[in-house]
């Protein structure tokens, strides 16, 4: 029997569609498969004492001895959505930094090398030395303001001898990710008088779908105050548990960072925090827009692929 041309083309299109569907389902395991995790530990719990990287050298000291800032920076890289915690860890970060001359002979981190290891994670010389001043509540307000401006923050504590990564601030409670201990409440762990310096990182995502989605969820949770319960039960362990990092570039005179007189610092910080709160949703909306653009791009690519498969022979 003779088959007319329209029916023949229709049959070919149906056959192509079936073949495309079979190919799609066959490739799903490979598409969905994630790289094998280097560590089962969530990035928020990465410690410099972890045996997977504790013995790695910065310059001539190990991560266990002086790697708190390196670990805190690796944590922020994942927290910002620039790295995947399933295929990246502090050991990789330290190895890459070391290979690029990222540590001085005093084992201090060279800020300018960080973006070459974590593309998109940048910091200026000025932002590597931002002073915090005033009372504990004033410092908490300053940290919250920086978060609302879109910064990812490493906080220097113990008068410059240790670094932690800041996770969120809500209701005056600063939640940290500490490379040296389990406690998460910043000021319940470290006296505010020794918290006077921060390093402010900017994160520019490449626009990947999963990366932007992670940023949206992370920022949304921080905006509504998720994950910032009172961690008073996580009081610091004995002081011997903390692993210090020498910080040779800290000047001996910190008189400029002393609290202001009276309540001026608290008042000005509260006013600035209220004003900056008006912009807190802007960062979330921009990241949401980046996510939607990435999603739309994926949809266009998928439609183009299927259109090619379904075109007549």
C-alpha positions as CSV (number, residue, x, y, z in Angstrom):
1,X,0.0,0.0,0.0
2,X,1.3,3.5,-0.9
3,X,1.7,5.9,2.1
4,X,1.1,9.6,1.3
5,X,3.8,12.1,2.1
6,X,2.1,13.9,5.1
7,X,1.6,10.5,6.9
8,X,5.1,9.6,6.2
9,X,6.5,12.8,7.7
10,X,4.2,12.3,10.7
11,X,5.5,8.8,11.3
12,X,9.1,10.1,11.1
13,X,8.4,12.8,13.6
14,X,6.8,10.3,16.0
15,X,9.8,8.0,15.6
16,X,12.1,10.9,16.3
17,X,10.2,11.8,19.4
18,X,10.3,8.3,20.8
19,X,14.0,8.1,20.1
20,X,14.6,11.5,21.8
21,X,12.5,10.4,24.9
22,X,14.4,7.1,25.1
23,X,17.7,9.0,24.9
24,X,16.6,11.5,27.6
25,X,15.6,8.8,30.1
26,X,18.7,6.8,29.4
27,X,20.9,9.8,30.2
28,X,19.1,10.8,33.4
29,X,21.3,8.8,35.7
30,X,24.4,10.6,34.3
31,X,22.7,14.0,34.3
32,X,21.5,13.7,37.9
33,X,24.6,12.0,39.2
34,X,26.6,14.3,41.5
35,X,30.4,14.1,42.0
36,X,31.4,11.8,44.9
37,X,31.7,13.9,48.0
38,X,35.2,14.4,49.2
39,X,33.8,14.5,52.7
40,X,30.5,13.6,54.4
41,X,30.8,16.6,56.6
42,X,28.5,19.6,55.7
43,X,30.5,22.7,54.8
44,X,29.1,24.5,57.7
45,X,30.9,22.0,60.0
46,X,34.3,22.0,58.3
47,X,37.1,22.2,60.9
48,X,40.8,22.8,60.5
49,X,41.5,19.7,62.6
50,X,39.8,17.4,60.1
51,X,42.2,14.6,59.3
52,X,41.5,15.0,55.5
53,X,43.4,18.3,55.4
54,X,44.7,19.1,58.9
55,X,48.3,18.2,57.9
56,X,48.4,20.1,54.6
57,X,50.9,23.0,54.6
58,X,50.1,26.6,54.1
59,X,53.7,27.8,53.8
60,X,55.5,26.1,56.6
61,X,52.6,25.6,59.1
62,X,49.8,23.2,58.8
63,X,46.0,23.8,58.5
64,X,45.7,22.5,62.0
65,X,48.1,25.1,63.3
66,X,47.3,28.2,61.3
67,X,44.5,27.3,58.8
68,X,41.5,28.9,60.3
69,X,41.3,31.7,57.8
70,X,41.8,29.3,54.9
71,X,39.0,27.0,56.1
72,X,36.7,30.0,56.8
73,X,37.3,31.2,53.2
74,X,36.6,27.8,51.8
75,X,33.3,27.7,53.8
76,X,32.3,31.1,52.4
77,X,33.1,29.9,48.9
78,X,30.4,27.2,49.2
79,X,28.1,29.4,51.3
80,X,28.1,32.0,48.4
81,X,27.3,29.3,45.9
82,X,30.5,29.6,44.0
83,X,31.7,26.1,44.9
84,X,29.9,22.8,45.5
85,X,30.6,21.2,48.9
86,X,30.4,17.8,47.2
87,X,33.4,18.4,45.0
88,X,35.3,21.0,46.9
89,X,36.8,21.2,50.4
90,X,39.4,23.2,52.4
91,X,42.1,20.7,51.4
92,X,41.6,21.5,47.7
93,X,41.5,25.2,48.5
94,X,44.8,25.1,50.4
95,X,46.5,23.1,47.8
96,X,45.5,25.5,45.0
97,X,46.3,28.5,47.1
98,X,49.8,27.1,47.9
99,X,50.5,26.3,44.3
100,X,49.7,29.9,43.3
101,X,51.8,31.5,46.1
102,X,48.7,32.2,48.1
103,X,50.4,32.2,51.5
104,X,53.2,34.4,52.8
105,X,56.2,33.0,54.7
106,X,54.3,34.0,57.8
107,X,51.5,31.7,56.7
108,X,49.2,34.6,56.2
109,X,46.7,34.4,53.3
110,X,47.3,36.6,50.2
111,X,43.9,38.0,49.5
112,X,44.5,38.8,45.8
113,X,45.1,35.1,45.1
114,X,41.7,33.9,46.3
115,X,39.8,34.8,43.1
116,X,42.2,32.7,41.1
117,X,41.3,29.7,43.1
118,X,37.6,30.5,43.6
119,X,36.5,32.6,40.6
120,X,34.0,35.2,41.6
121,X,35.0,35.5,45.2
122,X,36.8,38.8,45.4
123,X,38.1,41.1,48.1
124,X,39.7,44.6,48.0
125,X,42.6,45.7,50.1
126,X,40.3,48.0,51.9
127,X,37.7,45.4,52.6
128,X,40.3,43.0,54.0
129,X,40.7,45.4,57.0
130,X,37.3,46.7,58.0
131,X,37.1,47.7,61.6
132,X,34.1,47.0,63.9
133,X,33.6,49.4,66.8
134,X,31.2,50.0,69.7
135,X,29.4,47.6,71.9
136,X,28.4,44.1,71.2
137,X,25.0,45.1,69.9
138,X,26.6,47.8,67.7
139,X,29.0,45.3,66.2
140,X,26.1,42.9,65.6
141,X,24.2,45.7,63.8
142,X,27.3,46.5,61.6
143,X,27.7,42.8,60.7
144,X,24.0,42.6,59.8
145,X,24.3,45.7,57.6
146,X,27.2,44.1,55.7
147,X,25.2,41.0,55.1
148,X,22.3,43.0,53.8
149,X,24.7,44.7,51.4
150,X,25.5,41.3,49.9
151,X,28.9,40.7,51.5
152,X,30.2,37.3,52.6
153,X,32.1,37.8,55.8
154,X,35.1,36.4,57.6
155,X,35.4,37.7,61.2
156,X,38.6,38.1,63.1
157,X,38.1,37.1,66.8
158,X,40.3,36.7,69.9
159,X,42.0,40.0,69.1
160,X,43.2,38.8,65.7
161,X,44.4,35.3,66.5
162,X,41.5,33.4,65.0
163,X,39.0,33.7,62.1
164,X,35.4,32.4,61.7
165,X,32.9,32.7,58.8
166,X,29.7,34.6,59.5
167,X,26.5,32.8,58.6
168,X,23.6,35.1,59.6
169,X,22.5,37.8,62.0
170,X,19.0,37.9,63.5
171,X,17.7,39.5,66.6
172,X,21.2,40.5,67.6
173,X,22.4,36.9,67.5
174,X,25.3,36.4,65.2
175,X,25.6,32.9,63.9
176,X,29.0,31.7,62.8
177,X,30.7,28.8,61.2
178,X,33.8,28.2,63.3
179,X,36.7,26.2,61.9
180,X,37.9,25.5,65.5
181,X,34.8,24.6,67.5
182,X,31.2,23.5,67.6
183,X,29.7,26.6,69.0
184,X,27.7,28.8,66.6
185,X,26.9,31.9,68.6
186,X,29.6,34.4,67.9
187,X,29.4,36.7,70.9
188,X,28.5,33.9,73.3
189,X,31.8,32.3,72.3
190,X,34.2,35.2,71.8
191,X,34.2,38.4,73.8
192,X,33.1,41.4,71.7
193,X,36.1,43.3,72.8
194,X,38.3,41.0,70.7
195,X,36.0,41.1,67.6
196,X,37.2,44.3,65.9
197,X,38.0,43.3,62.3
198,X,36.2,41.7,59.3
199,X,37.1,40.7,55.8
200,X,34.3,41.5,53.3
201,X,34.1,39.3,50.2
202,X,32.0,39.9,47.1
203,X,30.6,36.9,45.3
204,X,29.9,37.1,41.6
205,X,28.2,33.9,40.4
206,X,28.7,32.6,36.9
207,X,25.0,32.3,36.6
208,X,24.7,28.6,36.9
209,X,21.2,27.3,37.7
210,X,21.9,25.4,40.8
211,X,24.3,28.1,42.1
212,X,21.7,30.8,41.8
213,X,19.0,28.7,43.3
214,X,21.3,28.0,46.3
215,X,21.9,31.7,46.7
216,X,18.2,32.5,46.6
217,X,17.4,29.9,49.2
218,X,20.3,31.0,51.4
219,X,19.5,34.6,51.3
220,X,15.7,34.0,51.8
221,X,16.4,32.0,54.9
222,X,18.6,34.7,56.3
223,X,16.0,37.4,55.5
224,X,13.3,35.6,57.4
225,X,15.7,34.6,60.2
226,X,15.8,30.9,59.7
227,X,18.6,29.0,61.5
228,X,19.4,31.7,64.0
229,X,18.1,30.2,67.2
230,X,19.7,31.0,70.6
231,X,22.8,28.8,70.8
232,X,23.6,29.6,74.4
233,X,23.9,25.8,75.0
234,X,26.9,25.8,72.7
235,X,29.2,27.6,75.1
236,X,32.9,27.5,74.3
237,X,34.9,24.5,75.4
238,X,38.1,24.9,77.3
239,X,40.4,27.5,75.8
240,X,43.0,24.8,74.9
241,X,40.6,23.5,72.2
242,X,40.9,26.6,70.1
243,X,43.6,26.5,67.4
244,X,45.1,30.0,66.9
245,X,46.4,31.5,63.7
246,X,49.2,34.0,64.0
247,X,48.3,37.3,62.4
248,X,51.5,39.2,62.0
249,X,50.0,42.0,60.0
250,X,47.8,43.3,62.8
251,X,49.2,46.5,64.2
252,X,49.8,46.7,67.9
253,X,47.7,49.9,68.4
254,X,44.0,49.4,68.0
255,X,43.0,52.6,69.8
256,X,41.1,53.7,66.7
257,X,38.8,50.7,67.0
258,X,37.8,51.5,70.6
259,X,34.0,51.9,71.3
260,X,32.6,55.3,70.9
261,X,31.6,57.3,74.0
262,X,28.1,56.8,75.4
263,X,25.4,55.4,73.2
264,X,26.5,57.2,70.0
265,X,27.8,54.0,68.3
266,X,24.6,52.0,69.1
267,X,22.4,54.8,68.0
268,X,24.2,55.4,64.6
269,X,24.5,51.7,64.0
270,X,20.7,51.2,64.6
271,X,19.8,54.0,62.3
272,X,22.1,52.7,59.6
273,X,20.8,49.2,60.1
274,X,17.2,50.5,59.7
275,X,18.1,52.3,56.5
276,X,20.0,49.4,55.0
277,X,17.1,47.2,55.8
278,X,15.2,48.9,53.0
279,X,17.6,47.3,50.6
280,X,17.7,43.8,52.1
281,X,15.2,42.5,49.6
282,X,17.1,43.9,46.6
283,X,19.9,41.3,46.8
284,X,17.4,38.5,47.1
285,X,15.4,39.7,44.1
286,X,18.5,40.1,41.9
287,X,19.7,36.6,42.7
288,X,16.1,35.4,42.0
289,X,16.3,37.1,38.6
290,X,19.6,35.5,37.8
291,X,18.1,32.1,38.7
292,X,15.1,32.7,36.4
293,X,17.4,33.8,33.5
294,X,19.4,30.6,33.9
295,X,16.2,28.5,34.0
296,X,14.9,30.2,30.9
297,X,18.3,29.6,29.1
298,X,18.0,25.9,29.9
299,X,14.5,25.8,28.6
300,X,15.5,27.5,25.3
301,X,18.4,25.0,24.9
302,X,16.1,22.1,25.5
303,X,13.5,23.3,23.1
304,X,16.1,23.9,20.4
305,X,17.4,20.4,20.9
306,X,14.0,18.8,20.5
307,X,13.1,21.0,17.6
308,X,16.3,19.7,15.8
309,X,15.4,16.1,16.6
310,X,11.8,16.5,15.3
311,X,12.7,18.3,12.1
312,X,11.9,16.4,8.9
313,X,14.6,14.3,7.3
